[in-house]
Amino acid sequence: MRYIIHANKSSLEAASDEALHVAEKIRCVLNRPYFFGDFEHHCSPSIGIALFPDSGQTANQILQQADKAMYQSKAKGRNTISFFHQSIQEAADARMFLEKELRSAIENQDFILYYQPQTDRLGRVSGSEALIRWEHGQKGLIAPDQFIPVAEEAGLIVPLGIWVFRESCAQMRKWLDNGLDIQHISINVSSKQFRQQDFVDQIADAIRQYEVPASRFVIELTEGVVIDNIDDTVEKMRALKQLGVKISIDDFGTGYSSLTYLKQLPLDELKIDKSFVRDIATDFNDAIIIETIINMAHNLGIDVIAEGVETEEQRDFLYNKGCRVFQGYYFSRPMTSADFEAWVRKDER
């Protein structure tokens, strides 16, 4: 199979990613067994990809390059995807290898949750945010920014998200049994996971299984997730609120900030994005934006938390403007559950 896609020079990387994504979907569909009478057959497609005009200018040139890429796939043993250009192929191979390892990691649950404290201005812990890390056998801990985009593209983010919530429930149960009164764990939820028809049922089932109060959990959604299909958003949020789960808008101010949806949605918290916090001492506009967000949230009866707090100056500015909950390296980096518990108990003594 030959696959050709048009790409401007400026969008070559994006075009190659899209081509790989489509080709992978085609490969998966063709891999499904089919039947002739009583006999089961399997197809092992070899797919070649050429990017126009990067691989040639004429139709014949493009077809020839795609054909060469297809034969590269056959030479590799079939059932694979190849690009004509070596540099793009190397990136594609790395991407496919990472996806393969990620699928195996999800099956084996080779992940761990780190927890970053959420505190008052004196560093006294009220809650935490759960942050996933991949425990790779050879590479050690892999940060989420390296594998979450691949999980999103490959459709693996849903099982990964379910694991994160269930693991958070298990951890909260352990903390409560150990007498550690952590108010909540905040958990990021992707758009694909949130849009699953049974998303609320998944949350409810995990809470029931681990016998933890729903009020101990905060679901963090980005603004983009919230405004996409607002009716479905409102319905799911209300169902979560009925369970007792709290709702937070993550990275507030970086997307589609709108008073209309703030008025519509049953929100508990706005999380000020770290990009505003970083420059509040030197950027007048960021300082004004933060002050406006805090005042607006208070007037709407919504709590505010600032992330990315790294200096005393940032903490004091935020506190003086009315923010009472903070998260960032000034207080603590993310840590394992055991280190988190020890860190909290140290402050209790």
C-alpha positions in Angstrom: 0.0 0.0 0.0 1.3 3.5 -0.9 0.2 6.5 1.0 0.9 10.1 -0.2 0.2 13.3 1.8 0.8 17.0 0.9 2.9 18.9 3.3 4.3 22.5 3.4 7.8 22.8 4.6 6.6 24.4 7.8 4.2 21.6 8.5 6.4 18.6 7.6 6.6 17.2 11.1 2.8 17.6 11.6 2.1 16.0 8.3 4.3 13.0 9.0 2.7 12.5 12.3 -0.8 12.6 10.7 0.3 10.3 8.0 1.7 7.8 10.5 -1.5 8.0 12.6 -3.8 7.3 9.6 -1.5 4.5 8.3 -1.5 2.9 11.7 -5.3 2.9 11.8 -5.3 1.3 8.3 -2.8 -1.3 9.4 -4.8 -2.2 12.5 -8.0 -2.6 10.5 -6.3 -4.8 7.8 -4.7 -6.9 10.6 -8.2 -8.2 11.7 -8.8 -11.8 10.7 -11.4 -12.5 8.0 -13.1 -15.7 6.9 -13.5 -17.5 3.5 -16.0 -20.2 4.3 -14.6 -22.1 7.3 -11.1 -20.8 6.9 -9.6 -17.9 8.8 -7.2 -15.6 6.9 -4.8 -12.9 8.0 -3.5 -9.9 6.1 0.0 -8.4 6.8 0.0 -5.0 5.0 3.2 -3.3 4.0 2.6 0.5 3.9 4.9 3.1 2.3 4.5 6.9 2.8 5.8 9.7 0.7 5.3 13.4 1.6 4.5 15.8 -1.3 6.4 17.9 -2.3 9.2 16.8 0.0 9.6 13.5 -1.8 9.3 14.8 -5.3 7.5 17.3 -7.6 5.7 15.1 -10.2 3.1 12.5 -9.7 5.4 9.8 -11.0 8.2 10.8 -8.6 5.9 10.8 -5.6 4.5 7.3 -6.6 8.0 6.0 -7.0 9.1 7.2 -3.6 6.0 5.8 -1.9 6.6 2.5 -3.8 10.2 2.4 -2.5 9.0 3.1 1.1 6.4 0.2 0.7 9.2 -2.2 -0.3 11.2 -1.0 2.7 8.2 -2.2 4.8 8.2 -5.6 3.0 12.0 -5.9 3.6 11.4 -5.4 7.3 9.2 -8.4 7.4 5.8 -6.9 6.4 3.0 -5.6 8.6 4.9 -2.3 9.1 5.0 1.3 8.0 7.9 3.1 6.3 8.6 6.6 5.1 10.7 7.4 2.1 13.0 9.9 3.9 15.4 8.3 6.4 15.2 11.2 8.9 11.4 10.9 9.0 11.6 7.2 9.1 13.9 7.3 12.2 11.4 9.5 14.0 8.5 7.2 12.9 10.4 4.1 14.1 11.0 5.8 17.5 7.4 6.8 17.7 6.1 3.3 16.9 8.6 1.7 19.2 7.5 4.0 22.1 3.8 3.1 21.3 4.6 -0.6 21.4 6.4 -0.3 24.7 3.6 1.9 26.1 1.0 -0.7 25.3 3.1 -3.3 27.1 3.6 -1.0 30.0 -0.2 -0.4 30.3 -0.8 -4.2 30.3 1.9 -4.7 33.0 1.0 -1.5 34.9 4.6 -0.3 34.8 3.6 3.1 36.2 3.8 4.9 39.5 2.0 8.0 40.8 3.9 10.9 42.3 2.1 13.4 44.5 2.8 17.1 44.7 1.5 18.9 47.8 -1.1 21.6 47.7 -0.5 23.9 50.7 -1.3 27.1 52.5 1.2 30.0 52.5 3.1 28.3 55.4 3.4 25.0 53.6 0.8 23.2 55.6 -0.7 20.5 53.3 -4.4 20.4 52.4 -4.3 18.2 49.3 -2.2 16.9 46.5 -2.1 16.4 42.8 -1.5 12.9 41.4 1.2 12.9 38.6 1.9 9.8 36.6 5.4 8.5 35.9 6.4 5.6 33.7 8.8 3.1 35.4 10.7 2.0 32.3 13.0 -1.1 32.8 16.0 0.4 31.0 15.4 4.2 30.9 14.1 4.6 34.5 11.4 7.1 35.3 9.9 8.7 32.2 8.1 12.0 32.6 4.5 12.3 31.2 5.3 14.9 28.6 7.3 12.2 26.8 4.6 9.5 26.6 1.2 11.2 27.2 1.1 12.7 23.6 1.7 9.2 22.3 -0.9 7.7 24.5 -3.4 10.3 23.2 -2.6 9.7 19.6 -2.7 5.9 20.0 -6.0 5.8 21.9 -4.2 4.5 25.0 -5.1 7.5 27.2 -8.4 6.1 28.4 -7.1 2.9 30.0 -4.2 4.9 31.4 -6.6 7.5 32.9 -8.7 4.7 34.5 -5.5 3.3 36.1 -4.6 6.7 37.5 -8.0 7.2 39.1 -8.1 3.7 40.6 -4.6 4.0 41.9 -5.4 7.3 43.5 -8.4 5.7 45.2 -6.2 2.9 46.5 -3.7 5.4 47.8 -6.3 7.6 49.5 -7.7 4.5 51.2 -4.1 3.7 52.5 -3.6 7.2 53.8 -7.0 7.3 55.6 -6.2 3.9 57.1 -2.9 5.2 58.3 -4.5 8.2 59.9 -3.3 10.7 57.3 -6.0 13.3 56.8 -5.4 14.5 53.2 -8.4 16.5 52.1 -8.2 15.5 48.5 -6.2 14.1 45.5 -6.5 16.1 42.3 -6.5 14.1 39.1 -6.1 15.3 35.5 -8.6 13.8 33.1 -8.1 13.9 29.3 -10.8 14.9 26.9 -11.1 11.4 25.5 -11.5 9.9 28.9 -14.1 12.5 30.0 -16.1 12.0 26.8 -16.5 8.2 27.4 -20.1 7.4 27.9 -19.5 5.5 31.1 -16.9 8.0 32.5 -19.0 8.8 35.6 -19.7 5.1 36.2 -16.0 4.4 36.1 -15.4 7.0 38.8 -18.3 5.8 40.9 -17.2 2.1 40.6 -13.6 2.9 41.8 -14.9 5.0 44.7 -17.2 2.2 45.8 -14.6 -0.5 45.4 -12.0 1.3 47.6 -14.6 2.6 50.0 -13.3 6.2 50.0 -15.4 9.4 50.2 -16.0 10.9 46.8 -15.3 14.3 48.4 -11.6 13.3 48.6 -11.2 13.7 44.9 -10.9 16.6 42.5 -11.3 16.1 38.7 -9.2 18.6 36.8 -10.3 19.5 33.3 -8.8 21.9 30.8 -10.9 24.8 29.4 -10.8 23.1 26.0 -12.4 20.0 27.3 -15.1 22.0 29.1 -16.4 24.0 26.2 -16.3 21.0 23.7 -19.9 19.7 23.8 -21.1 21.9 26.7 -24.3 20.0 27.2 -22.4 16.7 27.8 -20.0 18.6 30.0 -22.7 20.0 32.2 -24.5 16.6 32.5 -21.3 14.8 33.5 -20.3 17.5 35.9 -23.6 17.4 37.7 -23.4 13.6 37.9 -20.0 13.9 39.5 -21.2 16.6 41.9 -24.0 14.3 42.9 -21.4 11.6 43.8 -19.5 14.3 45.8 -16.5 14.7 43.5 -15.2 18.2 43.1 -14.4 19.9 39.7 -11.5 22.1 38.9 -10.5 24.0 35.7 -6.8 23.4 35.1 -4.5 25.9 33.4 -7.2 28.6 33.7 -6.7 31.6 31.5 -4.7 29.9 28.8 -7.7 28.6 26.7 -11.2 29.8 26.2 -11.9 31.7 29.4 -15.5 32.7 29.4 -17.9 34.1 32.0 -20.7 32.3 30.2 -19.3 28.8 31.0 -18.2 29.8 34.4 -21.8 30.8 35.2 -23.1 27.5 33.6 -20.8 25.0 35.2 -20.9 23.6 38.7 -17.2 24.4 39.4 -15.4 24.2 42.7 -12.0 25.5 41.8 -10.0 27.5 39.2 -6.3 26.7 38.9 -4.2 29.6 37.8 -1.7 28.5 35.1 2.0 28.7 36.0 2.7 30.8 32.8 1.0 33.7 34.6 2.6 33.0 38.0 6.1 32.8 36.5 6.3 36.5 35.6 4.0 38.2 38.0 7.0 40.1 39.5 8.1 41.6 36.2 5.0 41.5 33.9 2.3 44.0 34.8 -0.2 42.2 32.5 0.3 38.9 34.2 -0.2 40.5 37.6 -3.5 42.1 36.4 -4.7 38.8 34.9 -4.1 36.9 38.2 -5.8 39.6 40.3 -8.8 39.5 38.0 -9.0 35.7 38.1 -8.9 35.7 41.9 -11.5 38.4 42.3 -13.8 36.8 39.7 -13.6 33.4 41.3 -14.3 34.8 44.8 -17.3 36.7 43.5 -18.6 33.4 41.9 -17.9 31.4 45.1 -15.2 29.4 43.5 -11.9 28.5 45.2 -8.5 29.4 43.6 -5.2 27.6 43.6 -2.0 28.8 42.0 0.4 26.3 40.4 4.0 26.8 39.5 4.9 28.8 42.6 8.6 28.8 42.8 9.6 31.9 44.9 8.7 33.6 48.1 7.9 36.7 46.1 5.4 34.9 43.9 3.7 33.3 47.0 3.4 36.7 48.8 2.0 38.4 45.7 -0.6 35.7 45.3 -1.5 35.7 49.0 -1.9 39.4 49.1 -4.3 39.2 46.2 -6.5 36.7 47.9 -5.1 33.3 46.8 -4.9 30.8 49.7 -3.8 27.5 48.2 -0.4 27.0 46.4 1.4 24.3 44.5 4.9 24.5 43.2 8.6 23.9 43.8 8.8 26.6 46.4 7.0 24.2 48.7 7.8 20.8 47.3 8.5 18.8 44.1 6.3 15.8 43.3 7.3 12.8 45.4 6.4 9.1 45.9 3.5 8.3 48.1 5.8 7.1 50.9 7.9 10.3 50.8 4.7 12.4 50.6 3.3 10.7 53.8 6.7 11.2 55.6 6.8 14.9 54.5 3.3 15.5 55.8 3.9 13.8 59.1 7.1 15.8 59.6 5.0 19.0 59.5 2.5 17.4 62.0 5.2 17.0 64.6 
